[in-house]
Amino acid sequence: MDVRHFERITAFIEARLTPLFDAETGSEHGFAMDDTSRALRALRNSVLEAGAVTGLIATRETAEPLVRKVIDQSVEHHWDVLRGIARQWEDHADFRKEFKRHAWELDEAPAPA
């Protein structure tokens, strides 16, 4: 798995969520203390957290075998979280087929530069 996969899927999801926080559109979603705003903030935080795997991936190559296995499991889990969120917009023009793939399938298909 490649950091670029995570960068692309996170950017895709962020592009869908960011307009929901736009005060210029008159939206109070995300800024208020109502349940919708709280849910939007929680979703955005989950996306940002799941997308922050750069450090994990960078340390994988030099990690001990047992630690490497834990890193792999963590990276796969984070990908599954992002994949599940991104698939809500499967019909969007910017949705990429790679967003549907499982982590092990991406290992066989490096991300283009």
MMTF fields as JSON, N, C-alpha, C and O atoms, coordinates in Angstrom:
{
  "mmtfVersion": "1.0.0",
  "mmtfProducer": "UNKNOWN",
  "numBonds": 451,
  "numAtoms": 452,
  "numGroups": 113,
  "numChains": 1,
  "numModels": 1,
  "chainsPerModel": [1],
  "groupsPerChain": [113],
  "chainIdList": ["A"],
  "bondAtomList": [4, 2, 8, 6, 12, 10, 16, 14, 20, 18, 24, 22, 28, 26, 32, 30, 36, 34, 40, 38, 44, 42, 48, 46, 52, 50, 56, 54, 60, 58, 64, 62, 68, 66, 72, 70, 76, 74, 80, 78, 84, 82, 88, 86, 92, 90, 96, 94, 100, 98, 104, 102, 108, 106, 112, 110, 116, 114, 120, 118, 124, 122, 128, 126, 132, 130, 136, 134, 140, 138, 144, 142, 148, 146, 152, 150, 156, 154, 160, 158, 164, 162, 168, 166, 172, 170, 176, 174, 180, 178, 184, 182, 188, 186, 192, 190, 196, 194, 200, 198, 204, 202, 208, 206, 212, 210, 216, 214, 220, 218, 224, 222, 228, 226, 232, 230, 236, 234, 240, 238, 244, 242, 248, 246, 252, 250, 256, 254, 260, 258, 264, 262, 268, 266, 272, 270, 276, 274, 280, 278, 284, 282, 288, 286, 292, 290, 296, 294, 300, 298, 304, 302, 308, 306, 312, 310, 316, 314, 320, 318, 324, 322, 328, 326, 332, 330, 336, 334, 340, 338, 344, 342, 348, 346, 352, 350, 356, 354, 360, 358, 364, 362, 368, 366, 372, 370, 376, 374, 380, 378, 384, 382, 388, 386, 392, 390, 396, 394, 400, 398, 404, 402, 408, 406, 412, 410, 416, 414, 420, 418, 424, 422, 428, 426, 432, 430, 436, 434, 440, 438, 444, 442, 448, 446],
  "bondOrderList": [1, 1, 1, 1, 1, 1, 1, 1, 1, 1, 1, 1, 1, 1, 1, 1, 1, 1, 1, 1, 1, 1, 1, 1, 1, 1, 1, 1, 1, 1, 1, 1, 1, 1, 1, 1, 1, 1, 1, 1, 1, 1, 1, 1, 1, 1, 1, 1, 1, 1, 1, 1, 1, 1, 1, 1, 1, 1, 1, 1, 1, 1, 1, 1, 1, 1, 1, 1, 1, 1, 1, 1, 1, 1, 1, 1, 1, 1, 1, 1, 1, 1, 1, 1, 1, 1, 1, 1, 1, 1, 1, 1, 1, 1, 1, 1, 1, 1, 1, 1, 1, 1, 1, 1, 1, 1, 1, 1, 1, 1, 1, 1],
  "groupList": [{"groupName": "MET", "atomNameList": ["N", "CA", "C", "O"], "elementList": ["N", "C", "C", "O"], "formalChargeList": [0, 0, 0, 0], "bondAtomList": [1, 0, 2, 1, 3, 2], "bondOrderList": [1, 1, 2], "singleLetterCode": "M", "chemCompType": "L-PEPTIDE LINKING"}, {"groupName": "ASP", "atomNameList": ["N", "CA", "C", "O"], "elementList": ["N", "C", "C", "O"], "formalChargeList": [0, 0, 0, 0], "bondAtomList": [1, 0, 2, 1, 3, 2], "bondOrderList": [1, 1, 2], "singleLetterCode": "D", "chemCompType": "L-PEPTIDE LINKING"}, {"groupName": "VAL", "atomNameList": ["N", "CA", "C", "O"], "elementList": ["N", "C", "C", "O"], "formalChargeList": [0, 0, 0, 0], "bondAtomList": [1, 0, 2, 1, 3, 2], "bondOrderList": [1, 1, 2], "singleLetterCode": "V", "chemCompType": "L-PEPTIDE LINKING"}, {"groupName": "ARG", "atomNameList": ["N", "CA", "C", "O"], "elementList": ["N", "C", "C", "O"], "formalChargeList": [0, 0, 0, 0], "bondAtomList": [1, 0, 2, 1, 3, 2], "bondOrderList": [1, 1, 2], "singleLetterCode": "R", "chemCompType": "L-PEPTIDE LINKING"}, {"groupName": "HIS", "atomNameList": ["N", "CA", "C", "O"], "elementList": ["N", "C", "C", "O"], "formalChargeList": [0, 0, 0, 0], "bondAtomList": [1, 0, 2, 1, 3, 2], "bondOrderList": [1, 1, 2], "singleLetterCode": "H", "chemCompType": "L-PEPTIDE LINKING"}, {"groupName": "PHE", "atomNameList": ["N", "CA", "C", "O"], "elementList": ["N", "C", "C", "O"], "formalChargeList": [0, 0, 0, 0], "bondAtomList": [1, 0, 2, 1, 3, 2], "bondOrderList": [1, 1, 2], "singleLetterCode": "F", "chemCompType": "L-PEPTIDE LINKING"}, {"groupName": "GLU", "atomNameList": ["N", "CA", "C", "O"], "elementList": ["N", "C", "C", "O"], "formalChargeList": [0, 0, 0, 0], "bondAtomList": [1, 0, 2, 1, 3, 2], "bondOrderList": [1, 1, 2], "singleLetterCode": "E", "chemCompType": "L-PEPTIDE LINKING"}, {"groupName": "ILE", "atomNameList": ["N", "CA", "C", "O"], "elementList": ["N", "C", "C", "O"], "formalChargeList": [0, 0, 0, 0], "bondAtomList": [1, 0, 2, 1, 3, 2], "bondOrderList": [1, 1, 2], "singleLetterCode": "I", "chemCompType": "L-PEPTIDE LINKING"}, {"groupName": "THR", "atomNameList": ["N", "CA", "C", "O"], "elementList": ["N", "C", "C", "O"], "formalChargeList": [0, 0, 0, 0], "bondAtomList": [1, 0, 2, 1, 3, 2], "bondOrderList": [1, 1, 2], "singleLetterCode": "T", "chemCompType": "L-PEPTIDE LINKING"}, {"groupName": "ALA", "atomNameList": ["N", "CA", "C", "O"], "elementList": ["N", "C", "C", "O"], "formalChargeList": [0, 0, 0, 0], "bondAtomList": [1, 0, 2, 1, 3, 2], "bondOrderList": [1, 1, 2], "singleLetterCode": "A", "chemCompType": "L-PEPTIDE LINKING"}, {"groupName": "LEU", "atomNameList": ["N", "CA", "C", "O"], "elementList": ["N", "C", "C", "O"], "formalChargeList": [0, 0, 0, 0], "bondAtomList": [1, 0, 2, 1, 3, 2], "bondOrderList": [1, 1, 2], "singleLetterCode": "L", "chemCompType": "L-PEPTIDE LINKING"}, {"groupName": "PRO", "atomNameList": ["N", "CA", "C", "O"], "elementList": ["N", "C", "C", "O"], "formalChargeList": [0, 0, 0, 0], "bondAtomList": [1, 0, 2, 1, 3, 2], "bondOrderList": [1, 1, 2], "singleLetterCode": "P", "chemCompType": "L-PEPTIDE LINKING"}, {"groupName": "GLY", "atomNameList": ["N", "CA", "C", "O"], "elementList": ["N", "C", "C", "O"], "formalChargeList": [0, 0, 0, 0], "bondAtomList": [1, 0, 2, 1, 3, 2], "bondOrderList": [1, 1, 2], "singleLetterCode": "G", "chemCompType": "PEPTIDE LINKING"}, {"groupName": "SER", "atomNameList": ["N", "CA", "C", "O"], "elementList": ["N", "C", "C", "O"], "formalChargeList": [0, 0, 0, 0], "bondAtomList": [1, 0, 2, 1, 3, 2], "bondOrderList": [1, 1, 2], "singleLetterCode": "S", "chemCompType": "L-PEPTIDE LINKING"}, {"groupName": "ASN", "atomNameList": ["N", "CA", "C", "O"], "elementList": ["N", "C", "C", "O"], "formalChargeList": [0, 0, 0, 0], "bondAtomList": [1, 0, 2, 1, 3, 2], "bondOrderList": [1, 1, 2], "singleLetterCode": "N", "chemCompType": "L-PEPTIDE LINKING"}, {"groupName": "LYS", "atomNameList": ["N", "CA", "C", "O"], "elementList": ["N", "C", "C", "O"], "formalChargeList": [0, 0, 0, 0], "bondAtomList": [1, 0, 2, 1, 3, 2], "bondOrderList": [1, 1, 2], "singleLetterCode": "K", "chemCompType": "L-PEPTIDE LINKING"}, {"groupName": "GLN", "atomNameList": ["N", "CA", "C", "O"], "elementList": ["N", "C", "C", "O"], "formalChargeList": [0, 0, 0, 0], "bondAtomList": [1, 0, 2, 1, 3, 2], "bondOrderList": [1, 1, 2], "singleLetterCode": "Q", "chemCompType": "L-PEPTIDE LINKING"}, {"groupName": "TRP", "atomNameList": ["N", "CA", "C", "O"], "elementList": ["N", "C", "C", "O"], "formalChargeList": [0, 0, 0, 0], "bondAtomList": [1, 0, 2, 1, 3, 2], "bondOrderList": [1, 1, 2], "singleLetterCode": "W", "chemCompType": "L-PEPTIDE LINKING"}],
  "groupTypeList": [0, 1, 2, 3, 4, 5, 6, 3, 7, 8, 9, 5, 7, 6, 9, 3, 10, 8, 11, 10, 5, 1, 9, 6, 8, 12, 13, 6, 4, 12, 5, 9, 0, 1, 1, 8, 13, 3, 9, 10, 3, 9, 10, 3, 14, 13, 2, 10, 6, 9, 12, 9, 2, 8, 12, 10, 7, 9, 8, 3, 6, 8, 9, 6, 11, 10, 2, 3, 15, 2, 7, 1, 16, 13, 2, 6, 4, 4, 17, 1, 2, 10, 3, 12, 7, 9, 3, 16, 17, 6, 1, 4, 9, 1, 5, 3, 15, 6, 5, 15, 3, 4, 9, 17, 6, 10, 1, 6, 9, 11, 9, 11, 9],
  "groupIdList": [1, 2, 3, 4, 5, 6, 7, 8, 9, 10, 11, 12, 13, 14, 15, 16, 17, 18, 19, 20, 21, 22, 23, 24, 25, 26, 27, 28, 29, 30, 31, 32, 33, 34, 35, 36, 37, 38, 39, 40, 41, 42, 43, 44, 45, 46, 47, 48, 49, 50, 51, 52, 53, 54, 55, 56, 57, 58, 59, 60, 61, 62, 63, 64, 65, 66, 67, 68, 69, 70, 71, 72, 73, 74, 75, 76, 77, 78, 79, 80, 81, 82, 83, 84, 85, 86, 87, 88, 89, 90, 91, 92, 93, 94, 95, 96, 97, 98, 99, 100, 101, 102, 103, 104, 105, 106, 107, 108, 109, 110, 111, 112, 113],
  "secStructList": [7, 7, 2, 2, 2, 2, 2, 2, 2, 2, 2, 2, 2, 2, 2, 2, 2, 4, 4, 4, 4, 7, 4, 4, 4, 6, 7, 7, 6, 6, 6, 1, 1, 1, 2, 2, 2, 2, 2, 2, 2, 2, 2, 2, 2, 2, 2, 2, 2, 2, 2, 7, 7, 2, 2, 2, 2, 2, 2, 2, 6, 6, 1, 7, 2, 2, 2, 2, 2, 2, 2, 2, 2, 2, 2, 2, 2, 2, 2, 2, 2, 2, 2, 2, 2, 2, 4, 4, 4, 6, 6, 1, 6, 6, 7, 7, 4, 4, 4, 4, 1, 7, 2, 2, 2, 2, 2, 6, 1, 7, 7, 7, 7],
  "xCoordList": [0.848, 0.0, 0.896, 2.018, 0.388, 1.168, 0.506, -0.721, 1.306, 0.781, -0.095, -1.062, 0.235, -0.539, -1.986, -2.886, -2.212, -3.594, -4.367, -5.494, -3.738, -4.383, -4.579, -5.611, -3.609, -3.733, -4.904, -5.659, -5.06, -6.135, -7.516, -8.445, -7.656, -8.983, -9.363, -10.528, -8.391, -8.671, -9.066, -10.007, -8.362, -8.699, -10.098, -10.853, -10.435, -11.761, -12.848, -13.825, -12.678, -13.689, -13.744, -14.829, -12.59, -12.548, -13.275, -13.959, -13.13, -13.812, -15.33, -16.053, -15.82, -17.249, -17.707, -18.818, -16.876, -17.275, -17.095, -17.905, -16.055, -15.724, -16.889, -17.12, -17.635, -18.761, -19.814, -20.539, -19.897, -20.883, -20.518, -21.361, -19.263, -18.788, -18.694, -18.205, -19.147, -18.975, -20.012, -21.194, -19.564, -20.463, -21.016, -22.096, -20.281, -20.728, -21.993, -22.719, -22.265, -23.489, -24.667, -25.773, -24.409, -25.468, -25.582, -26.472, -24.683, -24.732, -24.163, -23.103, -24.87, -24.34, -23.867, -23.371, -24.016, -23.587, -22.084, -21.313, -21.695, -20.285, -19.829, -18.834, -20.544, -20.119, -20.951, -20.495, -22.134, -23.042, -22.872, -21.989, -23.72, -23.653, -24.838, -25.142, -25.501, -26.593, -26.014, -24.819, -26.837, -26.364, -25.772, -24.801, -26.342, -25.813, -24.4, -23.511, -24.195, -22.861, -21.857, -20.734, -22.262, -21.365, -21.025, -19.886, -22.007, -21.767, -20.802, -19.916, -20.973, -20.061, -18.635, -17.685, -18.481, -17.135, -16.538, -15.354, -17.34, -16.847, -16.422, -15.385, -17.219, -16.872, -15.585, -14.705, -15.47, -14.258, -13.037, -11.979, -13.169, -12.052, -11.669, -10.485, -12.654, -12.372, -11.609, -10.678, -11.993, -11.31, -9.871, -8.949, -9.676, -8.325, -7.441, -6.268, -8.012, -7.242, -6.894, -5.756, -7.848, -7.603, -6.627, -5.904, -6.595, -5.698, -4.281, -3.393, -4.052, -2.729, -1.879, -1.579, -1.498, -0.722, 0.7, 1.443, 1.067, 2.386, 3.501, 4.409, 3.434, 4.454, 4.491, 5.565, 3.32, 3.262, 3.907, 4.718, 3.548, 4.068, 5.576, 6.31, 6.029, 7.458, 8.298, 9.433, 7.748, 8.514, 8.392, 9.112, 7.503, 7.251, 8.498, 8.777, 9.24, 10.387, 11.472, 12.132, 11.66, 12.727, 12.214, 12.992, 10.928, 10.332, 10.639, 10.856, 10.648, 10.784, 9.579, 8.522, 9.722, 8.618, 7.287, 6.238, 7.314, 6.054, 5.442, 4.226, 6.28, 5.785, 5.268, 4.262, 5.953, 5.513, 4.114, 3.295, 3.848, 2.519, 1.449, 0.357, 1.761, 0.821, 0.617, -0.505, 1.701, 1.601, 0.718, -0.152, 0.927, 0.105, -1.371, -2.228, -1.658, -3.053, -3.656, -4.813, -2.877, -3.36, -3.622, -4.651, -2.693, -2.85, -4.072, -4.843, -4.251, -5.421, -6.719, -7.707, -6.707, -7.898, -8.224, -9.378, -7.212, -7.428, -7.961, -8.844, -7.424, -7.915, -9.382, -10.178, -9.739, -11.125, -12.081, -13.192, -11.659, -12.491, -12.716, -13.851, -11.639, -11.755, -12.538, -13.339, -12.305, -13.004, -14.51, -15.299, -14.897, -16.32, -16.976, -18.121, -16.256, -16.787, -16.854, -17.876, -15.782, -15.732, -16.804, -17.327, -17.134, -18.111, -19.507, -20.386, -19.732, -21.019, -21.215, -22.341, -20.111, -20.151, -19.686, -19.036, -20.009, -19.581, -20.066, -19.436, -21.166, -21.713, -21.16, -21.576, -20.237, -19.647, -18.624, -17.926, -18.54, -17.625, -16.158, -15.362, -15.787, -14.386, -14.035, -12.883, -15.016, -14.763, -13.87, -14.114, -12.838, -11.91, -12.144, -12.524, -11.913, -12.101, -11.226, -11.606, -10.059, -9.163, -9.802, -9.415, -10.781, -11.435, -12.308, -12.713, -12.598, -13.396, -12.522, -13.007, -11.255, -10.371, -10.008, -9.946, -9.776, -9.287, -7.798, -7.132, -7.286, -5.878, -4.939, -3.968, -5.216, -4.329, -4.326, -3.337, -5.425, -5.47, -4.608, -4.054, -4.505, -3.685, -2.208, -1.391, -1.847, -0.452, 0.069, 1.248, -0.83, -0.468, -0.544, -0.099, -1.105, -1.273, -0.752, -1.522, 0.559, 1.094, 0.394, -0.071, 0.33, -0.35, 0.487, 1.707, -0.156, 0.587, 1.09, 0.48, 2.185, 2.786, 1.932, 2.281],
  "yCoordList": [-1.168, 0.0, 1.234, 1.211, 2.274, 3.471, 4.689, 4.775, 5.613, 6.83, 7.597, 8.246, 7.526, 8.264, 7.779, 8.564, 6.489, 5.991, 6.745, 7.19, 6.876, 7.55, 9.036, 9.604, 9.657, 11.078, 11.305, 12.262, 10.436, 10.608, 10.364, 11.133, 9.312, 9.025, 10.062, 10.45, 10.511, 11.551, 12.855, 13.518, 13.227, 14.449, 14.346, 15.318, 13.176, 12.976, 13.191, 13.898, 12.585, 12.711, 14.147, 14.693, 14.753, 16.14, 17.07, 18.001, 16.825, 17.649, 17.516, 18.451, 16.373, 16.192, 16.85, 17.377, 16.83, 17.338, 18.844, 19.497, 19.395, 20.81, 21.754, 22.676, 21.572, 22.487, 22.471, 23.45, 21.383, 21.304, 22.197, 22.491, 22.626, 23.494, 24.952, 25.795, 25.258, 26.579, 27.564, 27.471, 28.502, 29.503, 30.433, 31.0, 30.59, 31.477, 30.966, 31.748, 29.686, 29.139, 29.228, 28.783, 29.811, 29.93, 28.706, 28.618, 27.763, 26.535, 26.758, 27.361, 26.274, 26.286, 24.896, 24.685, 23.952, 22.593, 22.571, 23.132, 21.93, 21.822, 22.869, 22.671, 23.987, 25.078, 25.151, 25.701, 24.614, 24.711, 23.509, 22.674, 23.441, 22.341, 21.385, 20.617, 21.434, 20.496, 19.145, 19.043, 18.121, 16.774, 16.656, 15.925, 17.365, 17.31, 17.877, 17.289, 19.003, 19.614, 18.704, 18.531, 18.138, 17.23, 16.004, 15.536, 15.488, 14.328, 14.679, 13.892, 15.85, 16.279, 16.429, 16.0, 17.029, 17.172, 15.805, 15.574, 14.91, 13.567, 12.828, 12.165, 12.943, 12.297, 12.87, 12.124, 14.182, 14.825, 14.415, 14.145, 14.364, 13.933, 12.487, 12.148, 11.637, 10.233, 10.128, 9.331, 10.922, 10.917, 11.387, 10.76, 12.479, 13.003, 12.021, 11.844, 11.39, 10.415, 9.19, 8.721, 8.676, 7.483, 7.77, 6.874, 8.998, 9.356, 9.661, 9.809, 9.756, 10.124, 8.883, 8.557, 8.2, 6.97, 7.106, 6.126, 8.307, 8.522, 7.996, 7.31, 8.314, 7.859, 6.351, 5.756, 5.732, 4.269, 3.608, 2.692, 4.067, 3.471, 3.693, 2.821, 4.863, 5.175, 4.277, 3.94, 3.893, 3.073, 1.579, 0.775, 1.209, -0.209, -0.967, -2.059, -0.399, -1.099, -1.447, -2.478, -0.608, -0.838, -1.487, -1.742, -1.753, -2.325, -3.814, -4.513, -4.268, -5.704, -6.428, -5.821, -7.701, -8.434, -8.367, -8.2, -8.496, -8.435, -7.038, -6.888, -6.034, -4.657, -4.377, -3.688, -4.909, -4.727, -5.305, -4.728, -6.436, -7.047, -6.14, -6.005, -5.53, -4.611, -3.366, -2.88, -2.861, -1.706, -2.046, -1.258, -3.2, -3.624, -3.683, -3.23, -4.243, -4.347, -2.967, -2.724, -2.079, -0.726, 0.023, 0.682, -0.081, 0.583, 0.016, 0.771, -1.283, -1.899, -1.423, -1.162, -1.314, -0.832, 0.6, 0.92, 1.456, 2.844, 2.93, 3.736, 2.099, 2.087, 1.666, 2.264, 0.645, 0.178, 1.264, 1.386, 2.053, 3.161, 4.164, 4.557, 4.575, 5.554, 4.999, 5.708, 3.743, 3.106, 3.09, 3.365, 2.768, 2.744, 4.108, 4.216, 5.146, 6.502, 6.935, 7.455, 6.725, 7.157, 6.477, 7.082, 5.248, 4.516, 5.102, 4.725, 6.018, 6.706, 7.594, 7.963, 7.934, 8.787, 8.003, 8.562, 6.732, 5.882, 6.382, 6.116, 7.095, 7.596, 8.969, 9.537, 9.508, 10.822, 10.706, 9.698, 11.719, 11.703, 11.567, 11.018, 12.051, 11.987, 10.696, 10.492, 9.836, 8.567, 7.685, 7.526, 7.114, 6.245, 4.787, 4.487, 3.905, 2.479, 1.99, 1.069, 2.603, 2.171, 2.36, 1.684, 3.274, 3.507, 2.323, 2.23, 1.424, 0.233, -0.964, -1.947, -0.878, -2.019, -2.24, -1.309, -3.491, -3.85, -3.54, -3.401, -3.434, -3.078, -4.036, -3.6, -5.328, -6.291, -6.17, -6.507, -5.693, -5.464, -4.264, -4.232, -3.288, -2.109, -2.422, -1.751, -3.415, -3.826, -4.269, -4.107, -4.827, -5.321, -4.228, -4.436, -3.057, -1.968, -0.671, 0.089, -0.406, 0.835, 2.06, 2.067, 3.085, 4.325, 5.05, 5.14, 5.565, 6.348, 7.639, 8.157, 8.15, 9.372, 10.575, 11.69],
  "zCoordList": [0.0, 0.0, 0.0, 0.504, -0.559, -0.833, -0.178, -0.122, 0.307, 0.918, -0.069, 0.333, -1.346, -2.352, -2.439, -2.737, -2.18, -2.143, -1.057, -1.271, 0.1, 1.22, 0.937, 1.292, 0.309, -0.028, -0.974, -0.807, -1.964, -2.944, -2.343, -2.593, -1.563, -1.013, 0.037, 0.135, 0.821, 1.822, 1.14, 1.574, 0.082, -0.657, -1.27, -1.269, -1.79, -2.367, -1.316, -1.564, -0.149, 0.907, 1.423, 1.623, 1.637, 2.099, 1.123, 1.548, -0.167, -1.165, -1.063, -1.406, -0.601, -0.411, 0.893, 0.954, 1.931, 3.242, 3.399, 4.056, 2.811, 3.021, 2.721, 3.503, 1.628, 1.377, 2.491, 2.674, 3.22, 4.302, 5.48, 6.328, 5.531, 6.6, 6.147, 6.898, 4.954, 4.359, 4.885, 4.554, 5.702, 6.269, 5.187, 5.35, 4.086, 3.006, 2.329, 1.715, 2.428, 1.828, 2.79, 2.486, 3.953, 4.952, 5.83, 6.675, 5.632, 6.42, 7.815, 7.981, 8.79, 10.157, 10.534, 11.641, 9.63, 9.916, 10.143, 9.365, 11.195, 11.512, 12.5, 13.199, 12.571, 13.448, 14.726, 15.728, 14.702, 15.841, 16.773, 16.577, 17.769, 18.728, 18.575, 19.488, 17.427, 17.166, 16.767, 16.491, 16.734, 16.424, 15.022, 14.827, 14.039, 12.674, 12.629, 12.012, 13.273, 13.303, 13.987, 13.514, 15.079, 15.807, 14.963, 14.973, 14.24, 13.379, 12.248, 11.917, 11.665, 10.6, 11.123, 10.467, 12.287, 12.866, 13.173, 12.924, 13.704, 14.028, 12.758, 12.741, 11.702, 10.437, 9.877, 9.449, 9.876, 9.359, 10.174, 9.605, 11.492, 12.34, 12.057, 12.055, 11.821, 11.488, 10.18, 10.064, 9.203, 7.909, 8.074, 7.552, 8.792, 8.982, 9.745, 9.418, 10.759, 11.54, 10.703, 10.736, 9.964, 9.149, 8.022, 7.587, 7.546, 6.457, 6.896, 6.056, 8.196, 8.715, 8.974, 10.123, 7.912, 8.046, 7.508, 7.447, 7.125, 6.534, 7.435, 6.967, 8.709, 9.65, 9.792, 9.88, 9.815, 9.92, 8.707, 8.846, 7.546, 6.312, 6.215, 5.749, 6.657, 6.58, 7.493, 7.157, 8.638, 9.579, 9.297, 9.89, 8.413, 8.154, 7.699, 8.195, 6.766, 6.183, 7.2, 7.07, 8.198, 9.181, 10.463, 11.383, 10.531, 11.743, 11.867, 10.878, 13.104, 13.392, 12.787, 12.614, 12.467, 11.829, 12.58, 11.956, 13.905, 14.656, 14.604, 14.486, 14.69, 14.608, 13.203, 13.032, 12.202, 10.816, 10.614, 9.899, 11.243, 11.126, 11.739, 11.188, 12.864, 13.51, 12.638, 12.492, 12.066, 11.168, 9.981, 9.613, 9.383, 8.236, 8.605, 7.847, 9.77, 10.211, 10.435, 10.095, 11.001, 11.254, 9.948, 9.799, 9.01, 7.714, 6.989, 6.396, 7.03, 6.396, 7.046, 6.359, 8.358, 9.063, 8.65, 8.366, 8.616, 8.223, 6.79, 6.497, 5.911, 4.527, 4.484, 3.76, 5.253, 5.265, 5.746, 5.228, 6.734, 7.223, 6.101, 5.831, 5.451, 4.367, 3.182, 2.572, 2.865, 1.75, 1.997, 1.094, 3.222, 3.563, 3.451, 3.015, 3.843, 3.745, 2.283, 1.838, 1.541, 0.14, -0.702, -1.638, -0.391, -1.208, -1.113, -1.889, -0.178, -0.112, -1.338, -1.674, -2.001, -3.199, -4.423, -5.306, -4.48, -5.593, -6.95, -7.973, -6.959, -8.215, -8.595, -9.605, -7.809, -8.09, -9.224, -9.332, -10.05, -11.21, -10.806, -11.568, -9.63, -9.192, -8.447, -8.065, -8.243, -7.538, -8.404, -9.6, -7.795, -8.534, -8.137, -7.005, -9.08, -8.816, -7.663, -6.94, -7.493, -6.416, -5.036, -4.082, -4.918, -3.639, -3.222, -2.063, -4.153, -3.852, -3.49, -2.93, -3.806, -3.613, -2.147, -1.343, -1.842, -0.514, -0.44, -1.465, 0.773, 0.982, 0.254, -0.365, 0.323, -0.303, -1.833, -2.484, -2.394, -3.835, -4.243, -5.342, -3.353, -3.65, -3.538, -4.168, -2.759, -2.668, -4.035, -4.349, -4.836, -6.154, -7.218, -8.347, -6.87, -7.836, -7.232, -6.645, -7.37, -6.804, -7.365, -8.505, -6.545, -6.953, -8.003, -7.867, -9.041, -10.026, -9.394, -8.459, -9.897, -9.348, -9.643, -9.256]
}
